[in-house]
Amino acid sequence: MNGRIRFVAVMLVGLLGGMGCGGSDDPPPSGPQVTVPQAPTNVAAVVGDAQATVTWAPPANDGGSAILQYTVHVFTGDSEVRSVELPASATQALIEALTNGTAYTFTVVAVNDRGPGSASPRTSPVTPFVVPGAVSNLMAVPGNQEVVLTWEAADGKGMALTGYSVTVQAEDADPESQPVTVTVTETQATVGALTNGAAYTFTVVPDNGHAQGPGSSISASPFTTPGAPSLTADTYLNRVYLHWIAGDTGGRPITDYQVTVSLNDEVVRTEETTELNLNVTGLLTGMTYHYTVVARNEAGWGTVSERITSIPSWRPSPPRNFRCDTSDGNINLTWDLPEFENGQPVLEYRIGSYIGRTYTDWYTSERSISLIGVPREASFRDLNIQARNAVGYGDLATVQCYFTTLSP
């Protein structure tokens, strides 16, 4: 009996033990799963002199565990050249000791207690740079419609220069006009197509392809020798009065002029003056002289004027032996050459007299003339004669013609 009771009790205990208190064979349920963090966002880089500042925003999901640190990876091309670890509180990193002129990209990785997460996308390539120094000993040498600029190379501060920009601005230009800029790779530049005498400002700026240095400026005005004056001459008996109009100054004030006098293609005199005229005296009457004038400015003697010719001369003296014959009823006049033609041959003669109240002239190139039909209003008539050469009419000679009878 006791044995049977014990068996039933054991069975019950076994059944009750298998059922538990509402239990199950499955493991107890767990909390949220912890993973590595996502990639940081908004990663960007700003460069400076041999450095870059990388900034980012924390990941949108830290993986369920607090961020412990960030790692910034530095690349040139496809090669990682450095990594920098930052505390969890950081959202930027200053990456120093970079090479100016070399392009870099950056990624940022967040790390929690499960390890590093995904790397952010690489930034766009950025290139650290330094601003070059200014050029030195900038000089300007003016020429004819050009200025030649020279200078000593700027300090690249460890970074190669790619060239220089040269800007040209006329000092009297319209404020709204744009200056002209050219780029050169040497330490000199010839700027042409300028206006002689105009003032220009030239500015030279060094460039390394990433930054421009400070500009250096100088002013200059192109110039050349003067143009040819326009020469004329007034001729007198034994002198010539030369006068001229200045030509192009060449961009600099004219300081003086030089006059050259030649006789038979041989230079007999040179004279310098600061005036626009010169009285050349002591010349030989009737001789053929040639004259030129040339101007000088800072650049030197300019273009010689066109050569002109002049013969020192004057109006002729009165004809000699002016005679009158009225024996045939007409007025027949004869005369001899003037004593002095004064350097120019006589071209014609002019005879004049009053007929009534009107003064009448007769002209001839001969040395005689007959005045037919002139009224005999009195017992005599006064007549005048003048000789003319290339200079003009000379002094008068006078004769009185007497009549034996008056006109009816």
MIMAR-953012 format. One line per field, with one value per residue (C-alpha): residue number from 1; residue in three letters; x negated, y, z. Coordinates in nm, 2 decimals, always signed. Example, Ala and Ser with C-alpha at 12.3 -4.5 7.8 and 13.67 -1.06 7.14 Angstrom:
BEGIN
pos <- c(1;2)
code <- c(ALA;SER)
xx <- c(-1.23;-1.37)
yy <- c(-0.45;-0.11)
zz <- c(+0.78;+0.71)
END
This chain:
BEGIN
pos <- c(1;2;3;4;5;6;7;8;9;10;11;12;13;14;15;16;17;18;19;20;21;22;23;24;25;26;27;28;29;30;31;32;33;34;35;36;37;38;39;40;41;42;43;44;45;46;47;48;49;50;51;52;53;54;55;56;57;58;59;60;61;62;63;64;65;66;67;68;69;70;71;72;73;74;75;76;77;78;79;80;81;82;83;84;85;86;87;88;89;90;91;92;93;94;95;96;97;98;99;100;101;102;103;104;105;106;107;108;109;110;111;112;113;114;115;116;117;118;119;120;121;122;123;124;125;126;127;128;129;130;131;132;133;134;135;136;137;138;139;140;141;142;143;144;145;146;147;148;149;150;151;152;153;154;155;156;157;158;159;160;161;162;163;164;165;166;167;168;169;170;171;172;173;174;175;176;177;178;179;180;181;182;183;184;185;186;187;188;189;190;191;192;193;194;195;196;197;198;199;200;201;202;203;204;205;206;207;208;209;210;211;212;213;214;215;216;217;218;219;220;221;222;223;224;225;226;227;228;229;230;231;232;233;234;235;236;237;238;239;240;241;242;243;244;245;246;247;248;249;250;251;252;253;254;255;256;257;258;259;260;261;262;263;264;265;266;267;268;269;270;271;272;273;274;275;276;277;278;279;280;281;282;283;284;285;286;287;288;289;290;291;292;293;294;295;296;297;298;299;300;301;302;303;304;305;306;307;308;309;310;311;312;313;314;315;316;317;318;319;320;321;322;323;324;325;326;327;328;329;330;331;332;333;334;335;336;337;338;339;340;341;342;343;344;345;346;347;348;349;350;351;352;353;354;355;356;357;358;359;360;361;362;363;364;365;366;367;368;369;370;371;372;373;374;375;376;377;378;379;380;381;382;383;384;385;386;387;388;389;390;391;392;393;394;395;396;397;398;399;400;401;402;403;404;405;406;407;408)
code <- c(MET;ASN;GLY;ARG;ILE;ARG;PHE;VAL;ALA;VAL;MET;LEU;VAL;GLY;LEU;LEU;GLY;GLY;MET;GLY;CYS;GLY;GLY;SER;ASP;ASP;PRO;PRO;PRO;SER;GLY;PRO;GLN;VAL;THR;VAL;PRO;GLN;ALA;PRO;THR;ASN;VAL;ALA;ALA;VAL;VAL;GLY;ASP;ALA;GLN;ALA;THR;VAL;THR;TRP;ALA;PRO;PRO;ALA;ASN;ASP;GLY;GLY;SER;ALA;ILE;LEU;GLN;TYR;THR;VAL;HIS;VAL;PHE;THR;GLY;ASP;SER;GLU;VAL;ARG;SER;VAL;GLU;LEU;PRO;ALA;SER;ALA;THR;GLN;ALA;LEU;ILE;GLU;ALA;LEU;THR;ASN;GLY;THR;ALA;TYR;THR;PHE;THR;VAL;VAL;ALA;VAL;ASN;ASP;ARG;GLY;PRO;GLY;SER;ALA;SER;PRO;ARG;THR;SER;PRO;VAL;THR;PRO;PHE;VAL;VAL;PRO;GLY;ALA;VAL;SER;ASN;LEU;MET;ALA;VAL;PRO;GLY;ASN;GLN;GLU;VAL;VAL;LEU;THR;TRP;GLU;ALA;ALA;ASP;GLY;LYS;GLY;MET;ALA;LEU;THR;GLY;TYR;SER;VAL;THR;VAL;GLN;ALA;GLU;ASP;ALA;ASP;PRO;GLU;SER;GLN;PRO;VAL;THR;VAL;THR;VAL;THR;GLU;THR;GLN;ALA;THR;VAL;GLY;ALA;LEU;THR;ASN;GLY;ALA;ALA;TYR;THR;PHE;THR;VAL;VAL;PRO;ASP;ASN;GLY;HIS;ALA;GLN;GLY;PRO;GLY;SER;SER;ILE;SER;ALA;SER;PRO;PHE;THR;THR;PRO;GLY;ALA;PRO;SER;LEU;THR;ALA;ASP;THR;TYR;LEU;ASN;ARG;VAL;TYR;LEU;HIS;TRP;ILE;ALA;GLY;ASP;THR;GLY;GLY;ARG;PRO;ILE;THR;ASP;TYR;GLN;VAL;THR;VAL;SER;LEU;ASN;ASP;GLU;VAL;VAL;ARG;THR;GLU;GLU;THR;THR;GLU;LEU;ASN;LEU;ASN;VAL;THR;GLY;LEU;LEU;THR;GLY;MET;THR;TYR;HIS;TYR;THR;VAL;VAL;ALA;ARG;ASN;GLU;ALA;GLY;TRP;GLY;THR;VAL;SER;GLU;ARG;ILE;THR;SER;ILE;PRO;SER;TRP;ARG;PRO;SER;PRO;PRO;ARG;ASN;PHE;ARG;CYS;ASP;THR;SER;ASP;GLY;ASN;ILE;ASN;LEU;THR;TRP;ASP;LEU;PRO;GLU;PHE;GLU;ASN;GLY;GLN;PRO;VAL;LEU;GLU;TYR;ARG;ILE;GLY;SER;TYR;ILE;GLY;ARG;THR;TYR;THR;ASP;TRP;TYR;THR;SER;GLU;ARG;SER;ILE;SER;LEU;ILE;GLY;VAL;PRO;ARG;GLU;ALA;SER;PHE;ARG;ASP;LEU;ASN;ILE;GLN;ALA;ARG;ASN;ALA;VAL;GLY;TYR;GLY;ASP;LEU;ALA;THR;VAL;GLN;CYS;TYR;PHE;THR;THR;LEU;SER;PRO)
xx <- c(+0.00;-0.27;-0.45;-0.17;-0.11;-0.48;-0.46;-0.16;-0.32;-0.63;-0.43;-0.25;-0.56;-0.71;-0.41;-0.40;-0.77;-0.74;-0.47;-0.64;-0.46;-0.33;-0.70;-0.84;-1.15;-1.24;-1.52;-1.41;-1.35;-1.65;-1.67;-1.76;-2.07;-2.39;-2.58;-2.86;-2.76;-2.66;-2.89;-2.92;-2.74;-2.81;-3.18;-3.37;-3.72;-3.86;-4.23;-4.49;-4.86;-4.99;-4.67;-4.31;-4.01;-3.78;-3.43;-3.14;-2.81;-2.76;-2.60;-2.22;-2.25;-2.52;-2.44;-2.29;-2.61;-2.77;-3.03;-3.38;-3.59;-3.62;-3.90;-3.98;-4.15;-4.37;-4.42;-4.62;-4.48;-4.38;-4.65;-4.59;-4.87;-4.75;-4.48;-4.40;-4.19;-3.96;-3.74;-3.37;-3.29;-3.48;-3.31;-3.62;-3.98;-4.28;-4.51;-4.85;-5.19;-5.02;-5.21;-5.10;-5.00;-4.90;-4.53;-4.38;-4.05;-3.92;-3.68;-3.55;-3.47;-3.28;-3.38;-3.17;-3.23;-3.13;-3.41;-3.45;-3.14;-3.12;-3.34;-3.18;-3.20;-3.53;-3.53;-3.59;-3.96;-4.11;-4.46;-4.64;-4.82;-5.01;-4.98;-5.30;-5.49;-5.50;-5.75;-6.04;-6.25;-5.97;-6.10;-5.95;-6.14;-5.93;-5.97;-5.78;-5.42;-5.54;-5.67;-5.91;-5.86;-6.11;-6.10;-6.26;-6.07;-5.82;-5.88;-5.67;-5.70;-5.77;-5.52;-5.61;-5.47;-5.28;-5.32;-5.24;-4.94;-5.02;-4.74;-4.76;-4.53;-4.55;-4.55;-4.31;-4.08;-3.71;-3.64;-3.41;-3.66;-3.81;-4.19;-4.38;-4.55;-4.80;-4.97;-5.34;-5.56;-5.89;-6.00;-5.95;-5.67;-5.66;-5.33;-5.26;-4.99;-5.01;-4.97;-5.29;-5.27;-4.98;-5.04;-4.97;-4.98;-5.12;-5.05;-5.22;-5.06;-5.23;-5.02;-5.08;-4.77;-4.58;-4.63;-4.75;-4.99;-4.99;-5.02;-5.32;-5.25;-5.45;-5.36;-5.52;-5.45;-5.57;-5.75;-5.97;-6.16;-5.96;-5.80;-5.91;-5.83;-5.66;-5.90;-5.84;-6.07;-6.03;-6.31;-6.48;-6.78;-7.06;-6.87;-6.59;-6.33;-6.25;-5.95;-5.79;-5.51;-5.61;-5.51;-5.42;-5.61;-5.66;-5.51;-5.78;-5.82;-6.04;-6.35;-6.50;-6.54;-6.83;-6.83;-7.07;-7.16;-7.32;-7.46;-7.52;-7.44;-7.72;-7.63;-7.74;-7.57;-7.38;-7.20;-7.00;-6.71;-6.43;-6.20;-5.97;-6.16;-6.51;-6.64;-6.93;-7.15;-7.47;-7.35;-7.46;-7.20;-7.09;-7.24;-7.02;-7.02;-6.85;-6.71;-6.59;-6.48;-6.47;-6.32;-6.47;-6.31;-6.42;-6.45;-6.68;-6.66;-6.35;-6.26;-6.41;-6.17;-6.12;-6.40;-6.30;-6.48;-6.51;-6.71;-6.80;-6.66;-6.45;-6.25;-6.45;-6.58;-6.40;-6.46;-6.74;-6.73;-6.35;-6.29;-5.99;-5.95;-5.64;-5.76;-5.51;-5.22;-5.22;-5.40;-5.69;-5.88;-6.21;-6.43;-6.72;-6.74;-6.75;-7.09;-7.01;-6.78;-6.85;-6.87;-6.58;-6.54;-6.30;-5.97;-5.78;-5.74;-5.44;-5.38;-5.12;-4.97;-4.65;-4.42;-4.17;-4.11;-4.17;-4.51;-4.58;-4.84;-5.02;-5.23;-5.51;-5.80;-6.00;-6.21;-5.99;-5.63;-5.41;-5.10;-4.88;-4.58;-4.65;-4.50;-4.74;-4.55;-4.84;-5.18;-5.33;-5.23;-5.40;-5.45;-5.59;-5.76;-5.83;-6.02;-5.89;-6.07;-5.96;-5.97;-5.75;-5.75;-6.05;-6.07;-5.94;-6.12;-5.95;-5.96;-5.77;-5.66;-5.62;-5.39;-5.43;-5.06;-4.76;-4.49;-4.21)
yy <- c(+0.00;+0.24;+0.14;+0.23;+0.57;+0.65;+0.58;+0.80;+1.08;+1.05;+1.07;+1.37;+1.54;+1.46;+1.59;+1.91;+1.96;+1.93;+2.19;+2.44;+2.75;+2.84;+2.82;+2.74;+2.57;+2.90;+3.14;+3.46;+3.76;+4.01;+4.41;+4.62;+4.50;+4.72;+4.77;+4.99;+5.35;+5.48;+5.72;+6.09;+6.33;+6.67;+6.61;+6.91;+7.04;+7.40;+7.44;+7.70;+7.72;+7.36;+7.26;+7.17;+7.20;+6.90;+6.94;+6.69;+6.62;+6.31;+6.00;+5.98;+5.65;+5.57;+5.19;+5.19;+5.27;+5.61;+5.73;+5.69;+5.87;+5.98;+5.89;+6.13;+5.95;+6.16;+6.06;+6.18;+6.01;+5.66;+5.64;+5.70;+5.91;+5.97;+5.91;+6.13;+6.03;+6.28;+6.26;+6.19;+6.55;+6.67;+6.78;+6.92;+6.85;+7.06;+6.85;+7.02;+6.95;+6.90;+6.98;+7.30;+7.24;+6.87;+6.77;+6.59;+6.42;+6.32;+6.07;+6.05;+5.73;+5.71;+5.45;+5.30;+5.00;+4.76;+4.92;+5.16;+5.22;+5.30;+5.57;+5.89;+5.96;+6.13;+6.51;+6.68;+6.73;+7.04;+7.18;+7.36;+7.67;+7.97;+8.33;+8.44;+8.75;+9.06;+9.12;+9.35;+9.60;+9.67;+9.90;+10.05;+10.16;+10.37;+10.33;+10.42;+10.33;+10.07;+10.02;+9.74;+9.62;+9.41;+9.28;+9.03;+8.71;+8.71;+8.48;+8.17;+8.07;+7.71;+7.69;+7.72;+8.03;+7.97;+8.32;+8.69;+8.90;+9.25;+9.50;+9.82;+10.12;+10.46;+10.72;+10.95;+10.66;+10.67;+10.53;+10.27;+10.15;+9.81;+9.77;+9.54;+9.24;+9.00;+8.69;+8.62;+8.35;+8.55;+8.83;+9.09;+9.21;+9.44;+9.62;+9.77;+9.95;+10.25;+10.62;+10.82;+11.09;+10.92;+10.82;+10.46;+10.26;+9.90;+9.65;+9.31;+9.04;+8.70;+8.38;+8.02;+7.88;+7.88;+8.22;+8.56;+8.77;+9.15;+9.37;+9.60;+9.92;+10.17;+10.46;+10.54;+10.72;+10.59;+10.83;+10.86;+11.12;+11.41;+11.42;+11.65;+12.02;+12.20;+12.46;+12.77;+13.06;+13.44;+13.56;+13.90;+14.06;+13.88;+13.69;+13.44;+13.43;+13.07;+12.97;+12.63;+12.45;+12.17;+11.82;+11.53;+11.59;+11.21;+11.22;+11.44;+11.82;+11.95;+12.11;+12.27;+12.28;+12.26;+12.45;+12.34;+12.57;+12.42;+12.58;+12.36;+12.06;+12.15;+12.24;+12.60;+12.66;+12.49;+12.68;+12.57;+12.76;+12.70;+12.93;+12.84;+13.07;+13.18;+13.48;+13.35;+13.65;+13.70;+13.51;+13.57;+13.74;+13.54;+13.21;+12.90;+12.78;+12.48;+12.46;+12.19;+12.19;+11.90;+11.89;+11.73;+11.59;+11.36;+11.07;+11.26;+11.43;+11.35;+11.33;+11.60;+11.83;+11.84;+12.04;+12.37;+12.60;+12.98;+13.24;+13.55;+13.83;+14.15;+14.36;+14.51;+14.87;+15.12;+15.07;+15.30;+15.56;+15.58;+15.79;+15.93;+16.01;+16.18;+16.27;+16.05;+16.17;+15.86;+15.81;+15.58;+15.47;+15.29;+15.20;+14.99;+14.71;+14.80;+14.84;+14.57;+14.28;+14.17;+13.80;+13.74;+13.82;+14.09;+13.93;+14.23;+14.61;+14.82;+15.17;+15.39;+15.74;+15.93;+15.98;+16.23;+16.12;+15.75;+15.59;+15.35;+15.07;+14.91;+14.60;+14.45;+14.21;+14.41;+14.72;+14.94;+15.02;+15.26;+15.41;+15.48;+15.70;+15.85;+16.20;+16.49;+16.69;+16.92;+17.01;+16.71;+16.39;+16.22;+15.85;+15.60;+15.26;+14.97;+14.64;+14.32;+14.00;+13.70;+13.91;+14.19;+14.53;+14.76;+15.13;+15.38;+15.56;+15.87;+16.05;+16.36;+16.33;+16.67;+16.73;+16.98;+17.00;+16.91;+16.67;+16.85)
zz <- c(+0.00;+0.09;-0.22;-0.45;-0.28;-0.32;-0.70;-0.76;-0.56;-0.77;-1.09;-0.98;-0.87;-1.21;-1.40;-1.19;-1.23;-1.61;-1.64;-1.42;-1.33;-1.67;-1.81;-2.16;-2.32;-2.52;-2.39;-2.23;-2.47;-2.52;-2.55;-2.87;-3.07;-3.05;-3.38;-3.52;-3.60;-3.93;-4.13;-4.02;-4.25;-4.41;-4.43;-4.59;-4.60;-4.62;-4.70;-4.59;-4.59;-4.57;-4.38;-4.41;-4.17;-4.19;-4.05;-4.01;-3.83;-3.60;-3.76;-3.78;-3.59;-3.34;-3.35;-3.01;-2.83;-2.76;-3.00;-2.85;-3.11;-3.48;-3.72;-4.01;-4.30;-4.54;-4.90;-5.20;-5.50;-5.40;-5.13;-4.76;-4.63;-4.27;-4.02;-3.72;-3.42;-3.25;-2.93;-2.95;-2.88;-3.19;-3.51;-3.69;-3.72;-3.82;-4.04;-4.06;-4.23;-4.57;-4.89;-5.07;-5.42;-5.36;-5.38;-5.08;-5.00;-4.66;-4.50;-4.14;-3.95;-3.62;-3.36;-3.07;-2.84;-3.12;-3.35;-3.64;-3.86;-4.23;-4.37;-4.50;-4.87;-4.97;-4.98;-5.31;-5.37;-5.21;-5.25;-4.97;-5.09;-4.97;-5.10;-5.28;-5.19;-5.41;-5.69;-5.62;-5.81;-6.06;-6.34;-6.65;-6.96;-7.20;-7.57;-7.89;-7.81;-7.56;-7.22;-7.12;-6.76;-6.56;-6.21;-5.97;-5.91;-5.62;-5.32;-5.38;-5.01;-5.11;-5.38;-5.75;-5.93;-6.25;-6.38;-6.34;-6.45;-6.58;-6.57;-6.78;-6.70;-6.87;-6.59;-6.78;-6.88;-6.82;-6.47;-6.62;-6.87;-6.80;-6.77;-6.99;-6.83;-6.99;-6.84;-6.87;-6.73;-6.74;-6.51;-6.79;-7.02;-7.32;-7.33;-7.67;-7.86;-7.62;-7.69;-7.68;-7.41;-7.22;-6.86;-6.77;-6.45;-6.47;-6.19;-6.17;-5.96;-5.89;-5.93;-5.82;-5.98;-5.65;-5.51;-5.62;-5.43;-5.36;-5.67;-5.73;-5.94;-6.14;-6.37;-6.71;-7.04;-7.37;-7.60;-7.90;-8.10;-8.24;-8.58;-8.86;-8.84;-9.12;-9.25;-9.46;-9.56;-9.62;-9.85;-9.82;-9.99;-9.80;-9.54;-9.50;-9.22;-9.15;-8.94;-8.87;-8.71;-8.46;-8.56;-8.33;-8.00;-7.97;-7.62;-7.46;-7.46;-7.74;-7.60;-7.90;-8.28;-8.52;-8.85;-9.13;-9.42;-9.73;-10.04;-10.34;-10.12;-9.88;-9.52;-9.46;-9.13;-8.84;-8.57;-8.27;-8.12;-7.87;-8.08;-8.38;-8.61;-8.71;-8.90;-9.11;-9.21;-9.40;-9.71;-10.07;-10.28;-10.58;-10.45;-10.40;-10.04;-9.89;-9.54;-9.30;-8.94;-8.68;-8.33;-8.02;-7.71;-7.43;-7.67;-7.91;-8.25;-8.45;-8.81;-9.03;-9.21;-9.58;-9.74;-9.88;-10.12;-10.11;-10.30;-10.09;-10.30;-10.30;-10.52;-10.81;-10.82;-11.06;-11.43;-11.56;-11.83;-11.85;-12.17;-12.37;-12.74;-12.88;-13.22;-13.40;-13.19;-12.97;-12.63;-12.70;-12.39;-12.35;-12.05;-11.94;-11.69;-11.32;-11.18;-10.92;-10.99;-10.62;-10.67;-10.90;-11.27;-11.38;-11.50;-11.62;-11.61;-11.51;-11.65;-11.50;-11.55;-11.47;-11.77;-11.64;-11.29;-11.35;-11.29;-11.58;-11.59;-11.89;-11.86;-12.08;-12.04;-12.30;-12.24;-12.46;-12.51;-12.73;-12.57;-12.87;-12.85;-12.51;-12.50;-12.49;-12.22;-12.13;-12.26;-12.07;-11.90;-11.60;-11.63;-11.38;-11.43;-11.19;-11.25;-11.10;-11.00;-10.80;-10.49;-10.61;-10.77;-10.70;-10.67;-10.93;-11.20;-11.34;-11.68;-11.82;-12.17;-12.35;-12.64;-12.92;-12.97;-12.77;-12.88;-13.06)
END
